[in-house]
Amino acid sequence: MGKFLKTGKVCLLLQGRFAGRKAVIVQNTDSKSKTRAYGHSLVAGIDKYPLKINKSMNKKRMAFRSRVRPFLKIVNHNHLMPTRYNLDLPQTDRKAIDVSEAAKKAESKKIVRKLFQQRYTAGKNKWFFQKLRF
């Protein structure tokens, strides 16, 4: 069977705190490691989706409601459901994301927030920034 969980693949999280949230695979590890005896992926997803805005709102309120709150998490492949969508991530941003330490994770989260915010304001990947309704 071919490898389908590749970097940039949009997937849904099925278990845990972020169950039902959309995420994109940043780094994928098919082999086992000492700390994790299963295939796993580092995913960056949306913890808080942007809210709807309308013309009557002022700029400050529009900016507040259109913010994206991301999360970073290492997830077992069994807890991911891949979709047909891909989200291309720049090579430099992928290499900069690291969750090995708390300080690095905080910096990585800022990088992801900036990347997601730019995509949202540009109007790219609209499906990714909408709440999953089911």
C-alpha positions in Angstrom: 0.0 0.0 0.0 1.3 3.4 -0.9 2.0 6.2 1.6 -0.8 8.7 1.6 0.0 10.6 4.9 2.4 13.1 3.4 3.5 16.6 4.4 0.8 19.1 3.5 -2.1 16.6 3.6 -5.2 18.0 5.4 -6.7 15.6 7.9 -9.3 15.4 10.6 -8.4 14.5 14.1 -10.6 11.7 15.5 -9.5 11.3 19.2 -8.4 13.6 22.0 -8.9 17.2 22.9 -8.9 18.3 19.3 -11.2 15.7 18.0 -13.2 16.9 15.0 -10.7 19.6 14.2 -8.9 20.1 10.9 -5.2 19.9 10.8 -2.4 19.7 8.3 0.6 17.3 8.5 3.8 19.2 9.1 6.2 16.2 9.6 5.4 12.5 9.2 7.2 9.6 10.8 6.1 6.1 9.5 8.7 4.2 11.5 8.8 3.7 15.3 11.0 5.7 17.6 12.2 5.1 21.1 9.6 7.5 22.6 6.7 6.4 20.4 6.3 2.8 19.3 3.9 3.7 16.5 3.7 5.7 13.3 3.0 9.3 14.1 2.8 12.8 12.6 3.3 16.3 13.8 0.2 18.2 12.9 -0.7 21.9 12.9 -4.4 22.6 13.2 -7.0 25.2 14.1 -8.0 25.3 17.7 -10.4 28.3 17.3 -11.9 29.0 13.9 -12.5 32.5 12.7 -16.0 33.9 13.2 -18.4 35.5 10.7 -18.1 39.2 10.1 -20.4 41.7 8.4 -20.3 45.3 7.1 -21.7 46.9 10.2 -18.8 45.8 12.4 -15.9 48.2 13.0 -12.3 47.3 12.0 -11.2 46.4 15.5 -14.1 43.9 15.9 -13.5 42.5 12.4 -9.8 41.9 13.2 -10.7 40.2 16.5 -13.3 37.9 14.9 -11.1 36.9 12.0 -8.2 35.7 14.1 -7.1 32.1 13.9 -5.9 30.2 16.9 -3.7 27.2 16.0 -2.4 24.2 17.8 0.6 21.8 17.4 0.4 18.2 18.3 2.0 14.8 17.7 -0.7 12.3 16.7 -0.8 8.6 16.2 -1.8 7.7 12.6 -4.7 5.7 13.8 -6.3 9.0 15.1 -6.1 10.8 11.8 -8.6 10.7 8.9 -7.0 12.1 5.7 -9.0 14.2 3.3 -8.5 14.8 -0.4 -7.2 18.3 0.3 -3.6 19.5 0.5 -2.2 22.7 1.9 1.3 23.6 0.7 3.6 24.7 3.4 6.9 26.5 2.7 10.0 24.4 3.3 11.5 27.1 5.6 8.4 27.1 7.9 8.3 23.3 8.0 11.9 23.1 9.2 11.3 25.9 11.8 8.5 24.0 13.5 9.7 22.0 16.5 7.8 20.7 19.6 10.6 19.1 21.5 10.7 21.8 24.2 8.1 24.2 25.5 9.9 27.3 24.3 10.4 25.9 20.8 6.7 24.9 20.7 5.6 28.4 21.6 7.8 29.9 18.9 6.5 27.3 16.4 3.0 28.1 17.3 3.6 31.8 16.5 5.0 30.8 13.1 1.9 28.6 12.4 -0.4 31.4 13.5 1.2 33.8 11.1 1.1 31.3 8.3 -2.6 30.4 8.9 -3.6 34.1 9.3 -2.0 35.0 6.0 -3.8 32.2 4.2 -7.1 33.1 5.8 -6.9 36.9 4.9 -5.8 36.0 1.4 -8.9 33.8 0.9 -6.9 30.7 0.2 -8.1 27.2 1.3 -11.5 28.4 2.5 -12.6 24.9 3.4 -9.8 24.6 5.9 -10.9 27.7 7.9 -14.5 26.7 8.3 -15.9 24.7 11.2 -16.6 21.1 10.4 -20.4 20.7 10.5 -21.8 17.2 10.9 
